[in-house]
Amino acid sequence: SVKYHTKYPLMASASDDGNVHIFHCTVYSDLMRNPLIVPVKILRGHAIHKQNKLGVLTSVFHPTQPWIFTGGADGRIFLWQDV
């Protein structure tokens, strides 16, 4: 899943390998310029479910802080504050 922060230029990509990739994104008003996407951090902590091979199922940013919550197939929910 891919989520965007409403206040900060952050994007998160959650995947089945148990990782969440955080990116700093800039989109320019000039359509001839390519968007700038810079990798910031990889969040690791969710285990991969053995039977269905799923990792991180969902992620959501806090509305006013640069925090992200993630939920995985391992049944755990994490709050990541150092994004």
C-alpha positions in Angstrom: 0.0 0.0 0.0 1.1 3.6 -0.6 0.1 6.5 1.7 0.8 10.2 1.5 1.1 12.6 4.5 -1.4 15.5 4.3 1.0 18.1 5.9 4.5 16.9 5.2 6.0 15.9 1.8 6.3 12.3 2.9 5.2 9.1 1.2 5.2 5.5 2.6 5.2 2.3 0.7 4.3 -0.8 2.7 5.1 -4.2 1.3 4.9 -8.0 1.9 8.6 -8.3 2.7 7.8 -6.7 6.1 9.4 -3.4 5.3 8.0 0.2 5.0 9.9 2.6 2.8 9.6 6.3 3.6 10.3 8.8 0.8 10.5 12.6 0.7 8.5 13.7 -2.4 8.4 17.0 -4.3 6.1 17.6 -7.2 6.6 20.8 -9.2 4.0 22.9 -10.8 6.0 22.9 -14.0 4.8 19.7 -15.7 8.0 19.5 -17.8 10.1 18.9 -14.6 10.2 15.4 -13.2 9.0 14.8 -9.6 11.7 14.4 -7.0 11.5 11.3 -4.9 14.2 10.8 -2.3 14.4 7.6 -0.1 14.6 8.6 3.6 14.4 5.5 5.7 13.4 1.8 5.7 11.4 0.7 8.7 11.8 -2.9 9.6 10.0 -4.8 12.3 7.1 -6.8 11.0 7.5 -10.5 10.6 6.3 -12.2 7.4 3.3 -14.5 8.0 4.4 -18.0 7.3 1.2 -19.4 5.7 0.1 -16.6 3.4 3.5 -14.9 3.0 2.2 -11.4 3.9 4.1 -8.7 5.6 2.9 -5.1 6.2 -0.8 -4.9 5.3 -1.5 -1.2 6.0 0.0 2.1 7.0 -1.4 5.5 8.0 0.3 8.8 8.8 -0.6 10.9 11.8 -2.6 13.9 10.6 -0.3 16.6 12.2 3.0 14.8 13.1 5.6 13.1 11.0 4.6 9.7 12.5 3.4 6.6 10.8 1.3 3.6 12.1 1.8 0.3 10.5 -0.2 -2.9 10.8 1.1 -6.3 9.7 -0.1 -9.8 9.1 1.9 -10.8 12.2 -0.9 -9.2 14.2 1.2 -6.3 15.5 0.7 -2.5 15.1 3.7 -0.2 15.3 4.0 3.5 15.8 7.1 4.9 14.1 8.1 8.3 15.4 11.6 8.8 13.9 10.5 9.1 10.3 
